[in-house]
Amino acid sequence: MIKILLFAELEEKTGKRELSVSMEMTVEEIRKKLLKDYPHVTGLASAMAAVNEEFADESVKVRQGDLIAFIPPVSGG
């Protein structure tokens, strides 16, 4: 199982902090799946991805037992 963590507005808009997928996929494939499952979550397309606590690009393969987090851009002062 691959554990997916959602932060800030992503958690608020989906109503979920954690999700999971059973298939190994790339970051891009997981993002596309989430966009399909939650089309109203606009911040997902621009969110940074981290796999096992290291920022990852879209081509990184996420394997069984991994943790992927999507972190939306934040602003503040």
TORBAFI-112967 format. One record per residue: residue number from 1; residue in one letter; x, y, z of N, C-alpha, C, O in turn. Coordinates in pm, 1 decimal. Example, Ala and Ser with C-alpha at 12.3 -4.5 7.8 and 13.67 -1.06 7.14 Angstrom:
<recs>
1 / A / 1319.0 / -569.0 / 780.0 / 1230.0 / -450.0 / 780.0 / 1320.0 / -330.0 / 780.0 / 1423.6 / -331.9 / 846.5
2 / S / 1285.0 / -225.0 / 708.0 / 1367.0 / -106.0 / 714.0 / 1290.0 / 3.0 / 787.0 / 1340.9 / 113.8 / 803.9
</recs>
This chain:
<recs>
1 / M / 84.3 / -118.1 / 0.0 / 0.0 / 0.0 / 0.0 / 88.7 / 124.3 / 0.0 / 191.0 / 128.1 / 68.3
2 / I / 49.8 / 223.7 / -75.3 / 117.8 / 353.0 / -80.0 / 29.4 / 453.1 / -6.5 / -88.2 / 469.1 / -39.0
3 / K / 86.3 / 519.1 / 91.2 / 12.7 / 616.3 / 171.8 / 30.7 / 755.0 / 111.1 / 142.5 / 796.0 / 79.9
4 / I / -80.9 / 827.3 / 94.5 / -80.7 / 962.3 / 38.5 / -125.8 / 1059.2 / 147.6 / -231.3 / 1040.6 / 208.3
5 / L / -45.8 / 1162.2 / 172.0 / -82.4 / 1265.4 / 268.3 / -116.6 / 1393.6 / 195.1 / -48.8 / 1432.0 / 99.8
6 / L / -221.9 / 1459.1 / 240.0 / -264.5 / 1586.5 / 182.2 / -256.6 / 1693.2 / 290.2 / -292.7 / 1669.0 / 405.4
7 / F / -209.3 / 1811.0 / 252.5 / -191.5 / 1918.1 / 349.2 / -271.7 / 2041.8 / 310.7 / -309.3 / 2060.8 / 195.0
8 / A / -296.4 / 2124.8 / 411.0 / -359.1 / 2256.8 / 397.0 / -488.3 / 2249.8 / 315.7 / -577.4 / 2171.0 / 347.6
9 / E / -498.8 / 2332.3 / 210.0 / -623.3 / 2339.9 / 133.3 / -658.7 / 2206.1 / 67.8 / -776.5 / 2178.8 / 44.7
10 / L / -560.2 / 2123.1 / 37.7 / -590.0 / 1993.0 / -23.3 / -668.5 / 1905.3 / 73.8 / -763.8 / 1837.7 / 35.2
11 / E / -627.6 / 1907.6 / 198.7 / -700.4 / 1833.6 / 301.7 / -839.6 / 1892.1 / 320.7 / -937.4 / 1818.2 / 331.8
12 / E / -848.5 / 2023.5 / 324.6 / -977.5 / 2088.6 / 345.3 / -1075.6 / 2058.3 / 232.8 / -1192.5 / 2029.2 / 258.0
13 / K / -1027.8 / 2065.2 / 108.2 / -1116.9 / 2047.2 / -6.2 / -1157.1 / 1902.0 / -29.5 / -1266.4 / 1876.1 / -79.9
14 / T / -1070.6 / 1806.7 / 6.3 / -1106.8 / 1665.1 / -9.7 / -1177.2 / 1610.7 / 113.9 / -1249.6 / 1511.4 / 106.6
15 / G / -1155.3 / 1676.6 / 227.9 / -1209.6 / 1625.6 / 353.1 / -1131.2 / 1506.8 / 405.8 / -1177.3 / 1434.9 / 494.4
16 / K / -1010.8 / 1486.6 / 350.0 / -928.6 / 1372.3 / 391.5 / -784.4 / 1415.9 / 410.4 / -730.7 / 1492.8 / 330.6
17 / R / -723.0 / 1366.8 / 515.1 / -580.9 / 1392.4 / 540.7 / -495.5 / 1284.0 / 476.0 / -385.5 / 1310.8 / 427.7
18 / E / -547.5 / 1160.7 / 475.5 / -473.5 / 1047.6 / 421.6 / -557.5 / 970.3 / 321.4 / -678.2 / 953.3 / 338.7
19 / L / -491.3 / 924.1 / 216.8 / -550.4 / 835.8 / 116.7 / -449.6 / 724.5 / 92.7 / -338.2 / 728.6 / 144.9
20 / S / -488.2 / 626.5 / 14.7 / -392.0 / 522.8 / -20.4 / -424.7 / 467.8 / -158.1 / -538.4 / 474.4 / -205.0
21 / V / -322.1 / 413.7 / -221.1 / -337.7 / 342.6 / -347.7 / -260.8 / 212.3 / -334.4 / -163.2 / 203.9 / -259.9
22 / S / -305.0 / 111.9 / -406.5 / -241.0 / -18.2 / -394.1 / -141.0 / -47.1 / -505.0 / -57.9 / -137.1 / -491.9
23 / M / -148.3 / 28.8 / -614.5 / -58.5 / 4.9 / -727.5 / 61.2 / 98.1 / -723.3 / 49.5 / 213.6 / -682.5
24 / E / 177.0 / 47.5 / -765.7 / 292.9 / 133.0 / -780.9 / 270.6 / 222.1 / -901.7 / 228.1 / 175.2 / -1007.2
25 / M / 299.4 / 351.1 / -886.3 / 277.5 / 450.2 / -991.5 / 384.8 / 557.3 / -979.6 / 456.3 / 564.1 / -879.6
26 / T / 395.5 / 640.4 / -1081.8 / 481.4 / 757.6 / -1071.6 / 405.5 / 868.0 / -997.8 / 284.0 / 860.8 / -979.5
27 / V / 479.5 / 969.0 / -956.7 / 416.7 / 1085.3 / -893.8 / 311.8 / 1143.3 / -988.5 / 201.3 / 1177.2 / -946.2
28 / E / 346.4 / 1154.3 / -1115.3 / 253.1 / 1209.2 / -1214.3 / 124.4 / 1127.6 / -1223.2 / 15.5 / 1184.5 / -1230.5
29 / E / 135.9 / 995.7 / -1222.5 / 17.7 / 909.4 / -1230.8 / -70.1 / 923.0 / -1106.9 / -192.8 / 922.8 / -1116.9
30 / I / -7.4 / 934.7 / -990.6 / -84.3 / 952.4 / -867.0 / -155.8 / 1087.7 / -869.7 / -272.9 / 1097.4 / -833.1
31 / R / -84.6 / 1191.5 / -913.1 / -146.2 / 1324.4 / -921.7 / -266.1 / 1320.7 / -1016.2 / -371.9 / 1374.5 / -983.7
32 / K / -250.7 / 1258.0 / -1132.4 / -360.9 / 1249.5 / -1228.9 / -479.6 / 1173.2 / -1171.2 / -594.7 / 1210.4 / -1194.3
33 / K / -452.1 / 1066.6 / -1096.4 / -560.2 / 989.4 / -1033.6 / -635.5 / 1077.0 / -933.7 / -758.5 / 1077.1 / -930.4
34 / L / -561.2 / 1151.0 / -853.0 / -626.2 / 1237.9 / -754.7 / -705.9 / 1348.8 / -822.9 / -815.4 / 1382.9 / -778.3
35 / L / -651.5 / 1405.3 / -930.9 / -725.2 / 1508.7 / -1004.7 / -853.7 / 1452.9 / -1064.4 / -955.0 / 1522.5 / -1071.5
36 / K / -849.2 / 1327.7 / -1107.1 / -970.3 / 1263.5 / -1161.2 / -1071.6 / 1236.8 / -1049.3 / -1191.2 / 1260.4 / -1066.3
37 / D / -1022.8 / 1187.6 / -935.0 / -1110.8 / 1155.5 / -822.5 / -1165.5 / 1279.8 / -752.1 / -1275.7 / 1277.3 / -697.3
38 / Y / -1087.8 / 1388.5 / -754.0 / -1125.4 / 1512.6 / -684.9 / -1107.9 / 1631.6 / -779.4 / -1020.5 / 1715.1 / -755.9
39 / P / -1188.4 / 1641.7 / -885.4 / -1169.8 / 1747.8 / -985.6 / -1188.4 / 1889.0 / -930.4 / -1140.5 / 1984.7 / -991.2
40 / H / -1255.8 / 1904.4 / -818.4 / -1278.8 / 2035.9 / -759.2 / -1159.3 / 2086.8 / -677.8 / -1160.5 / 2201.0 / -632.0
41 / V / -1057.9 / 2004.7 / -659.6 / -941.1 / 2042.9 / -580.2 / -837.0 / 2106.2 / -672.1 / -746.2 / 2038.8 / -720.7
42 / T / -851.3 / 2235.7 / -695.2 / -767.1 / 2305.0 / -792.2 / -620.5 / 2313.9 / -751.0 / -533.6 / 2314.6 / -838.2
43 / G / -590.1 / 2320.7 / -624.0 / -451.3 / 2335.2 / -578.5 / -364.9 / 2212.7 / -600.3 / -242.6 / 2220.7 / -587.9
44 / L / -425.0 / 2100.7 / -632.3 / -348.3 / 1977.6 / -650.1 / -253.7 / 1984.9 / -769.1 / -144.2 / 1928.8 / -764.7
45 / A / -294.4 / 2052.8 / -874.3 / -211.2 / 2060.5 / -994.9 / -79.5 / 2133.3 / -969.4 / 21.3 / 2102.4 / -1033.0
46 / S / -79.1 / 2229.1 / -877.6 / 42.3 / 2306.5 / -851.1 / 113.3 / 2266.3 / -721.8 / 212.6 / 2328.8 / -684.5
47 / A / 64.7 / 2164.2 / -653.6 / 123.9 / 2121.2 / -527.2 / 259.1 / 2053.8 / -549.3 / 279.5 / 1982.8 / -647.8
48 / M / 349.9 / 2077.1 / -456.5 / 479.3 / 2008.0 / -457.8 / 456.6 / 1865.7 / -408.1 / 370.1 / 1841.3 / -324.1
49 / A / 534.4 / 1773.0 / -460.4 / 524.4 / 1634.0 / -416.2 / 653.3 / 1595.2 / -344.4 / 762.9 / 1633.9 / -384.9
50 / A / 638.1 / 1519.5 / -239.1 / 752.5 / 1465.1 / -166.7 / 729.2 / 1315.9 / -148.1 / 621.8 / 1273.6 / -105.3
51 / V / 829.9 / 1237.4 / -180.3 / 823.2 / 1092.8 / -161.7 / 922.8 / 1056.3 / -52.5 / 1042.0 / 1085.2 / -62.8
52 / N / 872.1 / 992.7 / 51.6 / 954.4 / 955.6 / 166.9 / 1033.3 / 1075.4 / 219.3 / 1152.7 / 1066.0 / 247.9
53 / E / 963.4 / 1187.6 / 231.0 / 1013.4 / 1311.8 / 289.5 / 1122.0 / 1381.6 / 208.3 / 1197.4 / 1462.2 / 262.8
54 / E / 1131.1 / 1351.7 / 78.4 / 1222.8 / 1422.3 / -11.0 / 1143.4 / 1469.9 / -131.7 / 1068.2 / 1393.1 / -191.7
55 / F / 1160.5 / 1598.0 / -167.2 / 1087.9 / 1649.1 / -282.5 / 1119.6 / 1564.5 / -404.8 / 1233.4 / 1521.9 / -424.8
56 / A / 1017.3 / 1540.7 / -486.2 / 1030.5 / 1450.0 / -599.9 / 966.4 / 1510.0 / -723.0 / 866.0 / 1580.8 / -714.1
57 / D / 1025.6 / 1480.9 / -839.6 / 963.8 / 1527.1 / -963.5 / 861.6 / 1424.2 / -1011.2 / 846.2 / 1317.6 / -951.7
58 / E / 793.9 / 1457.7 / -1117.3 / 680.9 / 1377.4 / -1165.4 / 718.6 / 1236.7 / -1210.6 / 632.8 / 1148.5 / -1214.1
59 / S / 844.7 / 1214.1 / -1245.1 / 884.6 / 1084.2 / -1298.1 / 922.9 / 981.9 / -1191.1 / 946.2 / 865.3 / -1223.0
60 / V / 929.5 / 1024.0 / -1065.3 / 970.1 / 933.5 / -957.9 / 866.6 / 823.9 / -939.7 / 746.8 / 851.1 / -931.2
61 / K / 913.1 / 700.7 / -933.7 / 825.9 / 584.3 / -912.8 / 799.0 / 569.7 / -763.6 / 892.2 / 566.2 / -683.3
62 / V / 672.7 / 561.3 / -727.0 / 631.9 / 543.9 / -587.7 / 597.3 / 396.6 / -569.4 / 511.9 / 341.9 / -639.2
63 / R / 665.1 / 334.1 / -474.7 / 655.0 / 188.5 / -457.3 / 578.4 / 151.2 / -329.7 / 552.2 / 235.5 / -243.8
64 / Q / 544.3 / 25.2 / -320.3 / 474.2 / -25.9 / -202.0 / 550.9 / 12.9 / -75.7 / 673.0 / -1.1 / -69.3
65 / G / 478.5 / 61.4 / 23.6 / 538.8 / 101.4 / 150.1 / 587.8 / 245.2 / 152.6 / 625.7 / 295.2 / 258.5
66 / D / 588.0 / 313.0 / 37.5 / 631.8 / 452.1 / 32.1 / 522.8 / 545.6 / 83.1 / 405.5 / 509.5 / 93.2
67 / L / 565.5 / 664.4 / 114.1 / 476.5 / 771.6 / 157.5 / 494.2 / 887.1 / 60.3 / 606.3 / 931.8 / 36.1
68 / I / 383.9 / 935.2 / 4.8 / 389.2 / 1052.0 / -83.5 / 301.3 / 1160.5 / -22.9 / 189.4 / 1135.1 / 21.7
69 / A / 355.0 / 1281.8 / -22.5 / 280.4 / 1395.6 / 31.3 / 266.1 / 1501.5 / -76.8 / 358.5 / 1526.2 / -154.2
70 / F / 149.7 / 1563.1 / -80.8 / 125.7 / 1675.2 / -170.9 / 108.7 / 1799.5 / -85.2 / 22.0 / 1805.8 / 2.0
71 / I / 194.7 / 1899.6 / -112.4 / 199.6 / 2020.0 / -32.0 / 170.9 / 2139.9 / -122.7 / 251.4 / 2172.1 / -210.1
72 / P / 57.5 / 2205.5 / -102.6 / 22.5 / 2318.9 / -189.3 / 111.6 / 2438.9 / -161.6 / 166.9 / 2451.8 / -52.4
73 / P / 125.5 / 2526.8 / -260.3 / 203.1 / 2649.2 / -236.1 / 135.3 / 2731.8 / -128.0 / 12.7 / 2735.7 / -118.4
74 / V / 215.4 / 2796.3 / -48.6 / 160.7 / 2881.3 / 59.0 / 210.9 / 3022.9 / 38.9 / 316.1 / 3045.9 / -20.8
75 / S / 134.6 / 3115.8 / 89.1 / 177.2 / 3255.5 / 83.2 / 158.9 / 3315.1 / 221.2 / 81.9 / 3264.4 / 302.8
76 / G / 226.8 / 3417.6 / 244.9 / 215.4 / 3482.7 / 374.7 / 321.8 / 3589.8 / 387.1 / 396.2 / 3617.7 / 293.1
77 / G / 327.1 / 3647.3 / 501.9 / 422.7 / 3755.2 / 517.0 / 482.3 / 3761.0 / 651.7 / 565.3 / 3847.8 / 678.8
</recs>
